[in-house]
């Protein structure tokens, strides 16, 4: 099924960019060349993957995490040069990158579904795919680029167009996953993980960012019909300056996502749903009713009351090396 | 929210008036398109009339609203019927749609709330499916689910709680079960002749949705009296109907029309007139601020609007005597207790984590104001609700398990 990478997440070994021979000539613009924008999961400064038992999270650093599934969409990718002017970027089309008149999107999938904590048996609601993708590829003037920006998620116009196009074949890859059935749209960011507290008790962690309240207008039948955006868009925005496409990687810092959480969730009676205790766990499905969401949204630079993003406030995505 | 108009003075006449469908039949303006999806209408026959024939919709009912991207065909109905009863459509192969939608119970399941394929106890009661496709929104409380094609995604892919348990990890394996079965390979080809790519979640859903659009009930005693058979209802049922449609009980404000719900849309519903009703009926009042239990706050969980806490869609009452227990969480056991709930104007829960006086909820619908009812009146209203049971529907062989011997 699809690609078979070693599921372990190490910095992408994707093709190094082709160097441009004539860049130092002031009169001759740099020739666009293929680039690979790389992503990795981090715990602090360390790249981590399915085989890692990650220690030191939560109050007193008493909790361990194991990544099960880490996938997210990237869109509105923009490059700038040192003068702050846009540098043209052309994205490839492949099974992880889709473009249409309504916009473009890439799916980063840092986890397989068989190794270590990524195995689908290690979490109650595991949903990770076998395929992985650690890079966004395209063509640009690589050495011109000194800063980058992007949004984390499916852009609203593309979501609207995809939902409006109902066909027997379904949505094109990579828009054929991360579906959020009860919200009739897509999740932008999915992080599922195991939690083990200091006493050895096991729990689950689910951090799902997605757009909320996307119902159509009064006469519409499909989500986002006759409106441009969901009420709560919830797509984080990221900017990174001093960025070198040939050496830097974009890290997703798991520690920053869960920073400040108490790592405790209520446990419910299976039949009455009454609260019968508490155990290790984190749960956020983009609702302000879930206590963990307010803190997590803050780390992503999202306002949970409006769904708007502020790139300056995002602490989750970090430049590495 | 628009209130239904006041009924004529004689309630029984009102009942008949409500159910009048006055079909503007053949008012189809859509010319056949050259790029019609599989199953587009034949030239020379109106789209609405063709759909009526394909879906076997009786003349007394309107044709349901059907999205242009999924025109009904006999082949989709056949495929959808097989899928409805096929446990291979669940991630672990243990449940099908029919596990929680039993024909003998008008496609409800008799449980307070069902148990999903992986053992999760669901939070909402399994609804009957008779005429379900006429609701303007699908499921108990989601204003964004307007077509059954979107709704079916929920039991197939939902994960809090898991129902059928299909997810990104196992979807390819689930689809392969159908691709490798010669019966389904043929049914898929016949249902989607212009799409040879094999099974997709969308194809399965399009077929299931089309089968659901055939699950039409229109032959209960209630239907028969509307067709002129004055003997179809007992005297008690007629008295119950009058009470049901009276301003004292006010049931009809939310439960009227051909399907006894104001959540209604059909093929000819005029733009701008569709209503999307959701009401808080005072089942809970946690903390005195109108809150419902934190694991299910109704429409609020979709819109995140605090005023939507505890708001749920008024369902169709067709075959309601077969779909016990009642309310979104199955927390009321009998029809008599449902009527008593509305007579009390809400529910008082004295102790425990759900304690609160729903009668005093600040979010409760103004129509749930309570009323006085004698035991005879109560029995008559229940008898009227029992007249909505359609044995033709629950015995219709076209809806039964095609795998059964």
Interface residues (C-beta under 8 A of the other chain):
Chain A: X1 X113 X120 X125 X126 X127 X128 X129 X130 X166 X167 X168 X169 X170 X177 X178 X179 X181 X182 X183 X184 X212 X213 X214 X215 X216 X218 X219 X220 X221 X222 X223 X231 X232 X268 X270 X271 X273 X274 X275 X285 X287 X288 X289
Chain B: X37 X38 X65 X67 X69 X70 X121 X123 X142 X143 X144 X145 X146 X147 X149 X150 X153 X154 X156 X157 X158 X159 X160 X162 X167 X168 X169 X170 X172 X192 X195 X197 X200 X201 X202 X203 X206 X271 X272 X274 X276 X293 X294 X295 X297 X301 X302 X303 X304 X305 X352 X353 X354
